[in-house]
Amino acid sequence: MPRLSENAQVLSAQQQTAGQQLREAAVAACQRLDQLGLNRGSTGNLSVRQARDGEDGMWITPTGMGAEALSASDLVWLGFQGTVHGRWRPSSEWHFHQAIYLARPDLQAVVHTHSTHAAALACLRRPLPAFHYMVAIAGGDDVPLVPYHLFGTQALSEAVAGAMQQRDACLLANHGLVAAGPTLSKAMKVVLEVESLCEVYLKALAVGEPQLLNQAQMAEVIEKFKAYGQPRRV
């Protein structure tokens, strides 16, 4: 567990404003996940990256608190060098959030859900393969499955960080889904899309084994995704 800070330094006005905005966005995202049924009660957790007083770190949801009662002031700041600011204990899954950020400097948000279809597939101990081109939203030709480890452990943290080296999402065996992105909105987009894909894949499996796209076909999709979206009009 990170050590608690006894004398918190005063943040600059700019840091305070940015931190408040990040926390409010994080709370709104948690509540949206709850409203969509992707998390329930105190299941799942979410973090957003922000440096504080020169130390890289993250705002993360507190342990055991449901989204409905959550406010921006409830989030806990954990520094990657061990500093903690907040009135509550951080999520028990803070280990893998931190491990993902340390492994992927490009990521700014991590979302963990116990969403029904992703959790169902994870309980079957099956990864999400390239049965549909949108699987590429996670950055590759599959959404890998992390072997089962007890929640809140270093073993799970290391396994998740390894799976996320080349992906923006992974399934946790007998557990749920982890997704990340360069922004919170993009991390949420990955969560929503992967959950939907898991639902379609499970329905396809009920009929038969889906035909998979090959590596070359998925490589074309991944390349096309790099320029996909709404370019600025000239």
Secondary structure, DSSP 8 states (H G I E B T S, - for coil): -----SS-----HHHHHHHHHHHHHHHHHHHHHHHTTSS-TT--EEEEE--BTTB-EEEE-BTT--GGG--GGG-EEEETTS-EESSS-B-TTHHHHHHHHHH-TT--EEEEE--HHHHHHHHTT--B-SSSGGGGGGSSS-B-EE----TT-HHHHHHHHHHTTS-SEEEETTTEEEEEESSHHHHHHHHHHHHHHHHHHHHHHTTS------HHHHHHHHHHHTT-S-----
